[in-house]
Amino acid sequence: MTVSRAPSGHHGAVARRKFRKTNTDRCVADLVAAIGADRVRADGASRLLASTDASIFVGGHAGPVCFPESTAQVQACVRVAAAHRRPVVARGAGSGLTGGAAPLGSAVVVSTTRMNQILEVDVDNRVAWVEPGVINLDLSNHLEDLGLHFAPDPSSQQVCTIGGNVANNSGGPHCLAYGVTSAHVLAIEVVLSDGEVVMLGGLDAEPGGYDLRGAFVGSEGMLGIATRVAVRLTRNPRSIRTLLLSFGDVESAAETVGAVIASGLVPAAIEMMDKRCVAAVEDFVHAGYPRDAEAVLLVEVDGLPGGVELQAQRVEEIANRFGADVRVASDPEERALWWKGRKSAFGAIARIKPDYYLHDTVVPRSKLVEVLRSIYEIIDRHGLLVLNVFHAGDGNLHPIIAYDSREPGVSEKVREAGREIIEVSLAAGGVLSGEHGIGVEKRDFMPLMFSDSDLDHQARLRAAFDELCVMNPGKVLPSPHSCSDIASLNDAGEDLWG
Amino acid sequence: MDLGLGRAELDACVTCALCLPHCPTYRVTGFDTHSPRGRIALMRAVQDQGAPLTTEIVESFDTCVQCRGCETACPSGVPFGRLMESTRERMVEAGYKPPVRIRAALRVLDHHKALQAGSSVLSLAQRLHLTPSSLSVPKRLPLRRPAMQKSGDDVHLFTGCVMDAWQRDVHVAVKQVIETCGFGVAPTGPGTACCGALHSHAGLGDAARTQARQVIAALDDDRPVLVDSAGCGAAMKDYGRLVGSSEAVAFSERVFDVHEWAADHIDGLPSVEPLDLRVAVQDPCHLRHVQKSHMSVRTVLTPFVRELVELDDDGLCCGAGGAYSVLQPELASSIRDRKTAAITNVSPDLVVSANPGCSLHLQQAGHEVLHPMELVARALRGVQAD
């Protein structure tokens, strides 16, 4: 369907772009010739919007934005970009949190939003072939009648795409028991930077050769563009029990997490929210979250009915030991509302401040109490505001610093506090990112975690897939380990509204 | 260019993207320029960063259905409808006017008699096969409209413009149900020609305010004003903000969607044999996302039909959007295709919709669509016939 123009004569005065024969115009002309005019948008508005994701990173600069509908069209886009020496950046829903999809160097953006078909569902083998633009929750909703779902459930699952999940090796609350995206992707069809199409992994239990599928999942668009993905489907649990535990202090909540896991239980999910976060989400969902609690845990156990009953009792006993007030979701509607609150947390932050910066470090569960205490101390020292909402069972923290970037000097303080939070997490034996990826926002923190040799090996793996470093350049690997010159990528290129 | 957008309202968007899948235009095109987040970013670009109103930015704003599904999805409570109305109003002031035929059509809505007469002429023309099939009006307009007599002074029934001309049967059914509940009904008639919702959506703020003042003045008492068109009801509940007077605020508080009101008075309806139908409920966006009173349709309808079924599209817009299906026919039809798929999925005997625009738009795709109150009235009549 063509919707690239408003109906003619609709508006009297329209600003028209001055026609200049630039490199971009020639690149656009070739893209149009390759995949059709209604699948290429090179105007300032489209490029402006394709230059950002859901993070605070604003340095992106998009070239033409393409909306291919097949593997062959993705190939064509990549080949045209190569001919014009343009980098290529794949983009799903643009809900990423680290600038991973924010293009640098006026890249050709390949949007997957129109590659959104569920191609095949094999119920017997519990595998589905999907296109990368399929929305995570759409897939699970589609499978509901079959009693199946796609297990990774990022909080953004109502909008994020399977392609984005693959790129970031995304997690989600229920990955505590079920594992992250990598455990649920069997095979990936990939278009490489020279336009070649390869299949990584396979449906066999043990595909031969190196696990290139494993290398690709989490590679943040730097190895190629996924065009079809075979995902593993998980049976819906027969029985679910969801508990809401409220605590008088954050430490008791954190200690409960450790005690639950130490007892041998593996709940499907253990999520924590602190008081500020509860207030923000409760204003949106009105789910009955206790506003007076200092911290709440959302704990879900699932499986066969008898076992679920026992597990729920065990969790309740342990929580009681730490002084928790325990509620059990009375019906599926209440459960859904609690989860809606948890999964809307990032978006609800604007009820407090217009900007947020969040980290995604993972720390050992045994260090949760200590690291949380340090985070609150760092934030207080900088006079900032933090909301904590995170996958407690995995020790995957999401401290959200809420601020107003227009207040003078506050952005610098936010960045400094962010850095200190990372240092504290790493010093406690943690890692830089659990599930959001590194992108461009956390790129320059990589040396805090990896040695020069580590980074060089990562760069070499990348170069094995993409010798010219044209796939999403300037991400993850800091200079000088990145094969492109990051400084040159930051040049703004042509004016958007020229 | 100043779009008249408040700082706090713009700041409420943290670009989280949770609105995207709930936007009908983003769903069918996949373009960021067709998403609520994208449109807000472009409003910021125009108002704060001096971006020119390029063809594509104008198109981005013009293609918004104003369904406000994004507001329901937004955890931060961005008042998107207000942002878009203000944007359109400033664009009109700057010379980006809606097409002449639309402005002409909107002017007719203000003139009750002219609209009724015009509609009858059109109806006659239809019977003589003189109208093109592409015309966005019901396939068979009523030649005559049943008279509506006032039966009492307990409640006002807002009759409006197009609905009174094309779908008076709905008003008659609503009136019957309210009377069965034991209340006398005063149809508002020509004195309240049009609620102004369509003017407001098109950025014709002054015309909308004039309509609103007229309606408020004509219904100057303290009786409830019942509305059976979700779009009109949503607009009238917003008069307080639109007009800004305390009188308007007080008026808005008296406005109820007819289902909302009936759900509170359902005990007054007799228990009758339910109609043997499997009925799919299509929620008009301005009932679900704006008035948030869509559940009352289910409360009211449940006792009167064998089975109510829900669509699995999470309240996504059908693409009607007032004049939208005329202004953006291609998009409106692609959006409707999704709704059609959702309807087909549950294979109902018929569909109910509490908004005339949605009914018409879906009827044009071959669905049998009735107003929920028409079914209630039909069930009640069944009892009376026994």
Contacts between the chains, C-beta under 8 A, distances in Angstrom:
chain1	res1	chain2	res2	distance
A	1	B	28	7.3
A	1	B	29	7.4
A	1	B	330	6.0
A	1	B	331	7.9
A	1	B	334	5.6
A	2	B	330	7.4
A	3	B	29	5.6
A	3	B	31	7.7
A	3	B	34	7.7
A	3	B	63	7.1
A	3	B	330	6.1
A	3	B	331	5.8
A	5	B	55	7.2
A	5	B	59	6.9
A	6	B	55	6.9
A	6	B	58	6.5
A	6	B	59	4.4
A	6	B	62	5.5
A	6	B	63	7.7
A	7	B	99	7.9
A	7	B	327	7.5
A	7	B	328	7.7
A	9	B	99	7.1
A	10	B	62	6.9
A	10	B	99	6.1
A	10	B	327	7.9
A	11	B	58	5.7
A	11	B	62	7.8
A	11	B	96	4.6
A	11	B	97	7.3
A	12	B	95	5.6
A	12	B	96	6.9
A	12	B	97	6.8
A	13	B	95	5.5
A	13	B	96	7.0
A	14	B	53	7.8
A	14	B	54	7.5
A	14	B	55	4.7
A	14	B	58	6.5
A	15	B	52	4.6
A	15	B	53	6.1
A	15	B	54	5.0
A	15	B	55	7.0
A	16	B	55	7.0
A	17	B	54	7.1
A	41	B	31	6.8
A	41	B	33	7.4
A	41	B	56	7.7
A	43	B	54	6.5
A	43	B	55	7.5
A	43	B	56	4.1
A	44	B	51	7.2
A	44	B	54	6.0
A	44	B	56	7.1
A	44	B	57	8.0
A	45	B	33	5.2
A	45	B	38	7.9
A	45	B	42	5.7
A	45	B	45	7.8
A	45	B	54	6.3
A	45	B	56	4.3
A	45	B	57	5.0
A	45	B	60	5.9
A	46	B	31	6.9
A	46	B	32	6.8
A	46	B	33	5.5
A	46	B	56	6.6
A	48	B	41	6.9
A	48	B	42	7.4
A	48	B	45	6.2
A	48	B	51	7.8
A	49	B	32	3.7
A	49	B	33	6.0
A	49	B	38	4.6
A	49	B	41	5.9
A	49	B	42	7.4
A	50	B	32	6.3
A	52	B	15	7.0
A	52	B	41	7.7
A	53	B	17	8.0
A	54	B	14	7.9
A	54	B	15	5.4
A	54	B	16	5.3
A	54	B	17	5.1
A	67	B	30	5.9
A	67	B	31	7.4
A	93	B	17	5.8
A	93	B	20	5.9
A	94	B	17	6.1
A	94	B	32	6.6
A	95	B	16	7.2
A	95	B	17	3.9
A	95	B	18	7.9
A	95	B	20	7.6
A	111	B	30	6.6
A	111	B	32	8.0
A	113	B	30	2.9
A	113	B	31	7.6
A	114	B	30	4.7
A	116	B	30	7.4
A	133	B	30	7.2
A	135	B	21	5.9
A	137	B	21	7.8
A	138	B	21	7.6
A	141	B	312	7.3
A	156	B	16	7.5
A	156	B	17	6.8
A	156	B	18	6.9
A	158	B	18	6.3
A	158	B	21	5.7
A	158	B	73	7.9
A	159	B	17	5.0
A	159	B	18	5.8
A	159	B	20	4.9
A	159	B	21	5.2
A	281	B	75	7.1
A	283	B	77	7.8
A	284	B	75	4.6
A	284	B	76	7.7
A	284	B	77	7.0
A	344	B	18	6.8
A	344	B	75	3.8
A	345	B	75	7.7
A	346	B	14	7.5
A	346	B	16	5.5
A	346	B	75	7.8
A	347	B	14	6.3
A	347	B	16	3.7
A	347	B	18	5.0
A	347	B	74	6.9
A	347	B	75	3.5
A	347	B	76	5.6
A	348	B	75	3.9
A	348	B	76	6.0
A	349	B	14	5.9
A	349	B	76	7.2
A	350	B	11	6.8
A	350	B	12	4.9
A	350	B	13	6.8
A	350	B	14	4.5
A	350	B	75	8.0
A	350	B	76	3.6
A	350	B	77	7.9
A	350	B	78	7.7
A	351	B	12	7.9
A	351	B	75	7.9
A	351	B	76	5.8
A	351	B	77	6.7
A	354	B	11	3.8
A	354	B	12	7.5
A	354	B	14	6.9
A	355	B	14	7.1
A	356	B	14	6.2
A	496	B	51	7.6
A	497	B	51	5.7
A	497	B	52	5.6
A	497	B	54	6.8
